[in-house]
Amino acid sequence: MGATTVLCLGGTGSVGRLVVAELTRAGGTARVLTRDPRRARSIADPAVEIAGGDFSDVASVAAALTDVEAVVMTHGAPYGSGDYEAVDYGAVRTLVEALGDRTARVALMTSIGVTGTGTGDDAADLLRWKRRGERLLRASGLPYTIVRPGWFGTGTGDEERVDLRQGDLTEYGPVRRRHVAETLVHALRTPAATGRTVEVFSVDGPPLDDWEAAFASTDPDPLPSTASAFNGAHDRATLPLDQEPAGVLADLRHAAR
């Protein structure tokens, strides 16, 4: 990855820390945006850049984007907090606004299950806002890859191979956090990953070593538009745009490049 500087939103979380480590090993510079720089510095490698700020604040994010070529987003509101609109969706909206006319390659982590049909409970609310964040990123015209992890901590821990899927059809499947971090980082430097949405799982088998082929074996997302509902490849036609909140529709129009 050379001297690339990558901004990490959510870089102090369980997956984010692995992303930062993976970027550092790959020879890049990881810059972590955090509200608690002292804590971040205490757990980060000395080579990691720490930027104080909040990803809900456009000015903070814009400042942290200085000389940045790519962004990895592993942020997320704690389950049960009810802050999904402000955090899971809001960080994407802030990033798009902070970039303005600039461009950066973006790897966004969301979740499997975002195209589900559940309503009325906290999990469904969380997944809806994650999906809205995906749609906003697609609408922005930025070069992106969206990564939907399976279930953390549910496998044997011995699975060594990354398995990429599409369509959000797997309701349950284990994934190692390390594999999610690897997928996000490889997405930044793999041309075939651009404009794609994938689910990632961990399976038995040898480690994946040809990421270009793995991403190329998946389908690109449809061109972002109201006709495609800004969905990923093979996504179910749930969460119709004509039933979305007015503010979400306004954000989609504003983000379009």
LUMMARDO-34818 format. One line per 10 residues: number of its first residue (from 1); for each residue y, x, z of N, C-alpha, C. Coordinates in steps of 0.2 Angstrom, whole numbers, plus 2048, in hexadecimal, padded with zeros to 3 digits. Layout:
// LUMMARDO-34818
NUM) Y/X/Z/Y/X/Z/Y/X/Z  ...
This chain:
// LUMMARDO-34818
1) 7FA/804/800/800/800/800/806/804/800  805/80B/801/80B/80F/800/810/80E/806  817/80F/804/81C/80E/809/81E/807/80A  81B/802/808/81D/7FB/808/81E/7F9/80F  824/7F6/810/826/7F3/817/824/7EB/817  820/7E9/81C/81E/7E2/81C/820/7DF/822  823/7DA/822/826/7D6/828/820/7D2/82A  81F/7D2/831/819/7CE/834/81C/7C9/838  81B/7C2/837/81D/7BD/83B/817/7BA/83E  817/7BB/845/811/7BA/849/80D/7C0/84A
11) 810/7C6/849/80D/7CC/84A/80B/7CE/851  80C/7CA/856/809/7CC/85D/804/7C8/85E  802/7C3/85A/7FC/7BF/85B/7F5/7C2/85A  7F0/7BE/85B/7E9/7C1/85B/7E8/7C4/854  7EA/7C0/84F/7E9/7C2/848/7EE/7C7/845  7F4/7C5/848/7FA/7C9/846/7F9/7D0/848  7F7/7D2/84E/7F6/7D9/850/7F1/7DC/84B  7EC/7D9/849/7E7/7DC/844/7EA/7DD/83E  7EF/7D9/83B/7F2/7DA/835/7F7/7E0/836  7FA/7E1/83B/7FF/7E6/83C/7FA/7ED/83C
21) 7F5/7ED/83F/7F0/7F3/83F/7EE/7F4/838  7EC/7EF/834/7E9/7F0/82E/7EF/7F3/829  7F5/7F0/82A/7FA/7F3/826/7FC/7FA/827  7FB/7FC/82D/7FD/803/82F/7F7/807/82C  7F1/805/82D/7EC/809/82A/7EC/80A/823  7EF/805/81F/7F0/805/818/7F6/809/816  7F9/80C/81B/7FF/810/819/806/80D/818  806/806/81A/80C/803/819/810/803/820  816/800/820/81A/7FF/826/81A/7F8/828  817/7F6/82E/818/7F0/831/81E/7EF/835
31) 821/7E9/834/827/7E7/838/826/7E1/83B  826/7E1/842/824/7DA/845/82B/7D7/848  82C/7D1/846/831/7CD/849/82F/7C9/84F  832/7CA/854/830/7C8/85B/836/7C6/85F  835/7C1/863/83A/7BF/868/83A/7C4/86F  834/7C8/86F/833/7CC/875/832/7D3/872  837/7D7/870/836/7DD/86E/833/7E2/873  834/7E1/879/831/7E6/87E/82A/7E5/87E  827/7DF/87E/820/7DD/87F/81D/7E0/878  820/7DE/873/81D/7E1/86C/81D/7E8/86C
41) 822/7EC/86E/821/7F3/86E/81C/7F6/872  81A/7F2/878/815/7F4/87D/80E/7F4/87A  80D/7EF/875/806/7EE/872/806/7F1/86B  80B/7F3/868/80B/7F5/861/80A/7FD/860  808/7FF/85B/808/806/859/80F/809/858  810/80F/85A/817/812/85A/81A/811/853  815/811/84E/818/811/847/81A/80A/845  819/805/849/81B/7FE/847/822/7FD/848  826/7FA/844/82D/7F8/845/82D/7F2/849  832/7F1/84E/833/7EB/852/83A/7E9/850
51) 83A/7E2/84E/840/7DF/84D/841/7D9/852  846/7D9/856/848/7D4/85A/84A/7CE/857  848/7C8/858/84B/7C2/855/845/7BC/855  847/7B7/853/843/7B1/853/842/7AE/84C  83C/7AC/84A/83B/7AA/843/83D/7A3/842  840/7A0/847/844/799/846/84B/79A/844  84D/7A1/844/854/7A2/843/855/7A6/83C  859/7A3/837/859/7A6/831/85C/7AD/831  861/7AE/835/865/7B4/835/860/7BA/838  85C/7B8/83D/857/7BD/83F/852/7BF/83A
61) 84F/7BA/836/84A/7BB/831/84E/7BF/82C  854/7BD/829/857/7C1/824/858/7C8/826  85A/7C9/82C/85B/7D0/82E/855/7D4/82E  84F/7D1/830/849/7D4/831/846/7D6/82A  848/7D2/825/846/7D3/81E/849/7D9/81A  84E/7DC/81D/851/7E2/81A/84C/7E7/817  84C/7E8/811/847/7ED/80E/840/7EC/80F  83E/7E5/80F/837/7E3/810/835/7E1/809  82F/7E2/807/82C/7E1/801/827/7DB/801  824/7DA/808/81F/7D4/808/820/7D2/810
71) 81D/7CC/810/81D/7C8/817/816/7C6/818  813/7C7/81E/80D/7C4/821/80F/7BF/826  80D/7B9/826/80E/7B3/82B/808/7B1/82E  807/7B3/834/801/7B1/838/804/7AD/83F  80A/7AA/83E/80D/7A7/844/809/7A0/845  80A/79D/84A/807/796/84C/809/794/853  80B/78E/853/80C/78B/85A/806/78A/85E  806/78B/865/800/78A/869/7FE/783/868  7F7/782/867/7F4/77B/867/7F6/777/86D  7F8/771/86C/7FA/76D/871/802/76D/873
81) 805/772/870/80C/773/871/811/76D/86E  80E/76B/868/812/766/864/818/769/860  818/770/860/81D/773/85D/81C/775/855  817/771/852/815/773/84C/81A/773/846  81E/76E/846/823/76E/841/828/774/842  82A/775/848/82F/77A/849/82C/781/848  826/782/849/823/789/849/81F/78A/842  819/786/842/815/787/83C/818/786/835  81C/780/835/820/77F/82F/827/782/82F  82A/782/835/831/785/835/831/78C/833
91) 82C/790/835/82D/797/833/82D/798/82C  829/794/828/829/795/821/830/793/81E  832/78D/820/839/78B/81E/83E/790/81F  83E/793/825/843/798/827/842/79E/822  83C/7A1/821/83B/7A6/81D/83E/7A5/816  83C/79F/813/83F/79E/80C/846/79E/80C  849/79B/811/851/79B/811/853/7A2/812  850/7A6/816/853/7AC/818/852/7B1/812  84D/7B0/80E/84C/7B4/808/852/7B2/802  854/7AC/802/859/7AA/7FD/856/7AC/7F6
101) 85A/7B0/7F2/859/7B2/7EB/854/7B8/7EB  853/7BB/7F1/84E/7C1/7F1/847/7BE/7F0  843/7C3/7EF/83B/7C1/7EF/838/7C6/7F3  832/7C4/7F5/82D/7C8/7F9/826/7C5/7F9  821/7C8/7F8/81B/7C6/7F8/819/7C3/7FF  816/7BD/7FF/815/7BA/806/80D/7B8/807  80A/7BA/80C/803/7B8/80E/804/7B4/814  802/7AD/813/803/7A9/819/7FC/7A6/81B  7FB/7A7/822/7F5/7A4/825/7F6/79D/828  7F2/799/826/7F2/792/828/7EB/790/82C
111) 7E7/78C/829/7E1/78A/82C/7DD/786/827  7D6/786/828/7D2/781/825/7D4/77A/828  7D2/775/824/7D3/76E/826/7DA/76B/825  7DE/76F/822/7E5/76C/821/7E5/766/81C  7E0/766/818/7E0/760/813/7DC/75A/816  7DA/75A/81C/7D7/755/81F/7DB/74E/820  7D7/749/821/7DA/742/822/7DB/740/829  7DA/744/82E/7DB/742/834/7E3/740/836  7E4/73B/83A/7EB/739/83C/7EB/738/843  7F1/738/846/7F2/736/84D/7F0/73A/853
121) 7ED/740/851/7EC/744/857/7EF/74B/856  7EF/74F/85B/7F3/756/85B/7F0/75A/856  7EA/75B/855/7E7/75F/850/7E9/75D/849  7E9/757/847/7EB/754/841/7F3/756/840  7F7/755/845/7FE/757/844/7FF/75E/843  7FB/762/846/7FB/76A/845/7FA/76B/83E  7F4/768/83B/7F2/76A/834/7F7/767/82F  7FA/761/830/7FF/75F/82C/804/763/82B  807/766/830/80D/76A/830/80B/771/82D  805/774/82E/803/77A/82B/802/778/823
131) 800/773/821/7FF/771/81A/806/771/817  80B/76E/81A/812/76D/818/815/774/817  813/779/81C/816/77F/81B/813/783/814  80C/781/813/809/784/80D/80D/781/807  80E/77B/807/812/778/801/819/77B/800  81C/77C/806/823/77F/805/823/786/802  81E/78A/804/81D/790/801/81C/790/7FA  817/78C/7F8/816/78B/7F1/81C/789/7ED  820/784/7F0/826/782/7EC/82B/787/7EB  82B/78C/7F0/830/791/7F0/830/795/7E9
141) 82B/796/7E6/82A/79A/7E0/829/7A2/7E2  828/7A3/7E9/827/7AA/7EB/820/7AC/7E9  81E/7B2/7E8/817/7B4/7E7/814/7B4/7EE  80E/7B0/7EE/80B/7AE/7F4/804/7AE/7F4  800/7AF/7FA/7F9/7AD/7FB/7F9/7AA/801  7F5/7A4/801/7F4/7A0/807/7ED/7A1/809  7EC/7A3/810/7E5/7A4/812/7E4/79F/818  7DF/79C/817/7DD/797/81C/7D6/799/820  7D7/79B/826/7D1/79E/82A/7CD/798/82C  7C6/79A/82C/7C1/796/830/7C2/796/837
151) 7BD/794/83B/7BD/794/842/7BC/79B/845  7C1/79D/84A/7C1/7A3/84D/7BB/7A3/853  7B8/7A8/854/7B4/7A9/85A/7AE/7A5/85A  7AB/7A2/854/7A6/79E/854/79F/7A1/850  7A0/7A7/84D/79A/7AA/84A/796/7AE/84F  792/7B2/84C/78E/7B7/851/792/7BD/852  797/7BE/84E/79B/7C5/84F/798/7CA/84A  793/7C9/847/78F/7CE/843/791/7CD/83C  794/7C8/83A/795/7C6/833/79A/7CC/830  798/7CF/82B/79C/7D5/828/7A0/7D3/821
161) 79E/7CD/81E/7A1/7CC/818/7A6/7C7/818  7AC/7C8/814/7B1/7C3/813/7AF/7BE/80E  7AF/7B7/80F/7AD/7B2/80A/7B3/7AE/808  7B6/7AE/802/7BC/7AA/800/7B9/7A4/7FD  7BC/79E/7FF/7BA/797/7FC/7C1/794/7FB  7C0/78E/7F7/7C6/78A/7F6/7C4/782/7F7  7C9/77E/7F7/7C9/777/7F7/7C9/774/7FE  7C9/778/803/7C9/776/80A/7C3/771/80C  7BD/773/809/7B7/76E/80A/7B3/770/810  7B4/776/812/7AF/779/818/7B3/777/81E
171) 7B0/772/822/7B3/770/828/7B1/774/82E  7AC/778/82D/7AA/77D/833/7A8/783/830  7AA/789/832/7A7/78F/830/7AB/795/833  7A7/79A/836/7AA/79F/83A/7AE/7A4/836  7B3/7A7/839/7B6/7AD/836/7B8/7B2/83B  7B8/7B8/83A/7BA/7BD/83F/7C1/7BE/83D  7C5/7BF/843/7CC/7C0/842/7CE/7C7/83E  7CA/7CB/83E/7CB/7D2/83A/7CA/7D0/833  7C6/7CB/831/7C5/7CA/82A/7CB/7C6/827  7CE/7C2/82C/7D4/7BE/82A/7DA/7C3/829
181) 7DB/7C8/82D/7E0/7CD/82C/7DF/7D1/826  7D9/7D3/825/7D7/7D7/81F/7D9/7D3/818  7D7/7CC/818/7D9/7C8/813/7E0/7C8/811  7E4/7C7/817/7EB/7C6/816/7EE/7CD/813  7EC/7D2/816/7EF/7D9/814/7ED/7DA/80C  7E7/7D9/80B/7E4/7DA/804/7E8/7D5/7FF  7EA/7CF/801/7ED/7CB/7FD/7F4/7CD/7FB  7F7/7D2/7FF/7FD/7D4/7FD/7FD/7D9/7F7  7F7/7DD/7F7/7F7/7E2/7F2/7F2/7E1/7EC  7EF/7DA/7EC/7EA/7D9/7E7/7EE/7D4/7E2
191) 7EF/7D6/7DC/7F2/7D1/7D7/7EF/7CB/7D6  7E8/7CA/7D6/7E5/7C4/7D5/7E6/7BF/7DB  7E8/7C1/7E0/7E9/7BD/7E6/7EF/7B9/7E6  7F4/7BA/7E1/7FA/7B7/7E1/7FA/7B0/7DE  7FD/7AB/7E2/7FD/7A4/7E0/7F6/7A1/7E1  7F3/7A3/7E6/7EC/7A0/7E8/7EC/79E/7EF  7E8/799/7F1/7E7/797/7F7/7DF/797/7F9  7DD/79B/7FE/7D6/79C/7FF/7D4/79A/806  7CE/798/807/7CC/798/80E/7C7/79E/80F  7C7/7A1/815/7C4/7A7/817/7BF/7A6/81C
201) 7B9/7A8/81B/7B4/7A8/820/7B0/7AF/821  7AC/7B0/826/7A8/7B6/827/7A1/7B4/826  79D/7B8/822/796/7B6/820/792/7BD/821  78C/7BC/821/788/7C2/821/788/7C5/81A  787/7CC/81A/787/7CF/814/78C/7D6/814  78C/7DA/80F/78F/7E0/810/797/7DE/80F  79B/7E3/812/7A2/7E2/812/7A5/7E1/80B  7AA/7DD/80A/7AD/7DC/803/7B1/7E2/802  7B0/7E5/7FC/7B3/7EB/7FA/7B7/7EA/7F3  7B6/7E4/7EF/7BA/7E3/7E9/7BE/7DD/7EA
211) 7C4/7DE/7ED/7C8/7D8/7EF/7CB/7D5/7E8  7CD/7D9/7E3/7CF/7D6/7DD/7CA/7D1/7DA  7C4/7D3/7DA/7BF/7CF/7D7/7BE/7C8/7DB  7BF/7C9/7E2/7BE/7C4/7E6/7C3/7BE/7E5  7C9/7C1/7E5/7CF/7BC/7E4/7CF/7B9/7DD  7CD/7BD/7D8/7CD/7BB/7D1/7C7/7B6/7D0  7C2/7B6/7D4/7BD/7B1/7D4/7BF/7AA/7D6  7C5/7A9/7D9/7C8/7A3/7DB/7CD/7A0/7D6  7CF/79A/7D7/7D4/797/7D2/7DB/797/7D5  7E0/799/7D0/7E7/798/7D3/7E9/791/7D4
221) 7EE/791/7D9/7F0/78A/7DA/7F4/787/7D4  7F4/780/7D4/7F8/77D/7CE/7FF/77F/7CF  802/77F/7C9/809/780/7C9/80D/77B/7CE  811/77E/7D3/814/77A/7D8/819/775/7D5  817/76E/7D6/81C/769/7D4/81A/763/7D8  81E/75D/7D7/81C/757/7DA/816/754/7D7  814/756/7D1/80E/753/7CE/808/756/7D1  808/75D/7D3/803/760/7D7/803/75F/7DE  808/75C/7E0/80A/75B/7E8/80A/762/7EB  80C/767/7E8/80C/76E/7EA/806/770/7EE
231) 800/76D/7EC/7FA/76F/7EF/7F7/775/7ED  7F1/777/7F0/7ED/77D/7EE/7E8/77B/7EA  7E5/780/7E7/7DF/77E/7E2/7DA/77A/7E5  7D8/775/7E2/7D2/771/7E4/7D4/76D/7EB  7DA/76D/7ED/7DB/769/7F3/7DA/762/7F2  7D8/75E/7F8/7D8/757/7F7/7DF/754/7F7  7DF/74E/7F4/7E6/74B/7F3/7E7/747/7F9  7E8/74A/7FF/7EA/747/805/7F1/749/806  7F4/746/80B/7FB/747/80D/800/746/807  800/740/804/804/73F/7FE/80B/740/7FF
241) 80E/743/7FA/815/744/7FA/81A/73E/7FB  818/739/7F8/81C/733/7F9/81C/730/800  818/732/804/818/730/80B/81A/736/810  81D/73B/80D/81F/740/812/826/73F/814  828/742/81A/82F/741/81D/834/744/818  83A/740/818/83F/742/814/841/749/815  841/74C/81B/843/753/81C/83F/758/819  838/756/818/833/75B/815/834/75B/80E  836/755/80B/837/754/804/83D/758/802  842/757/806/849/75B/805/848/763/805
251) 843/765/80A/842/76C/80A/83E/76E/804  83A/76A/801/836/76C/7FB/83B/76D/7F5  840/768/7F5/845/769/7EF/849/76F/7F0  84B/770/7F6/850/776/7F8/84C/77C/7F6  846/77D/7F8/842/783/7F7/841/785/7F0  840/780/7EB/83E/781/7E4/843/786/7E1  840/78B/7DE/843/790/7DB/844/78F/7D3
